[in-house]
Amino acid sequence: MNDFPTQIADFLEDTATKIRSLTVDRLASAAKWTGVGIVALLLGFVLVIFLVVGLVRLLAGLVGMQWAYTIIGGLFVVAGMFLWRLRIPREASQD
């Protein structure tokens, strides 16, 4: 009977630890990975913009600004047509 208060304290501590591991620890991990994902997405977006600007400047030096815009615009149109084609599943497009 002398050990009963210690057993209750240990039980409460174990229960609180299990509850924290099921709730707070998972939410903290999800919040951390959400933040990492947002930062990676923004850095990727900036990288794409820098690459497009660099490609336009490179082409402008080689063939002139008007042709650079034409080439880059054509590439974007082709990419857009490809993505537009992918938006419909094959089963629905055969009807």
N, C-alpha and C positions, 0 to 999 in steps of 0.2 A: 504493500500500500504506500510505502514511502516513495516509490518510483513513479507513481501515478501522475503527478504534476509534470514530470519530465516527459512522460509518454504523450500527454496531451499537447505540450509545447512542440514536441517533435512532429506529431501528427499535423498540427496547424501549420508548421513551417513547411512540411512536405506538400501539403495541400496548396498552400499559397505559391510554392515554387512550380508545381504542376500547372496551376491555373495561369501563372505568368508566362510559362513556356508555351502554353497553348494560345495565348492571346497577344500579349505585349511583344514577345520576342518575334512572333510571326509578322505582326504589323510593322515592327521596326525593320525587319528584313525587307518586307515589301516596299516600305517607304524609301529605304536606301537604294534598292534596285530601280525604283521609279525615278529617283533623282539622277542616278547614273545613266539611265536610258534617255532622259530629257537632255542631259548634257551631251551625250553621244549624238543624239538626233540634231541638236543645234550645231555641233561641230561638223557633222556630215553635211548639213545644209550650207554652212559657210564654205566648206571645201568645194562643193559643187558649184557654187557661185564663183569662187575664185578660178576654178578650172574653166568655166565657160568664158569668163572675162579674159583669161589668159589665152584661150583658144581664139577668141575674136581678135585680140590684139596681134597674135601671131599670124593669123590669116590676113589681117589688114595690112601687115607689113609685106606679105608675100604677093597677094593678088589685088589689094585695094579694099577699101572699106565696103563699097557696095557689094562686091562679090563675097566678101566675108559674111556680111549679113545674109546674103542669098544662100550660101552654103550652110551656115548655122541654122537658118530658118528651115531649109530643106531637111536637115537632120532631125530637127524637132518635129516636123510634119511626119516624117517616116516613123519616128518613135511613137508619136501619137496615134498614127494609124495602126501600128502593131499593138499598142495597149488597148485601143478601141476594139480590135478584133478579139483580144483575150477576155474581154469583159463578159461575153456571152458563152455559157457552157456549150460543149459540142452537142449534147442531146437536144437542147432547145434550138440550136441553129439549124438542125437538119429538118425541122418541120416545114 
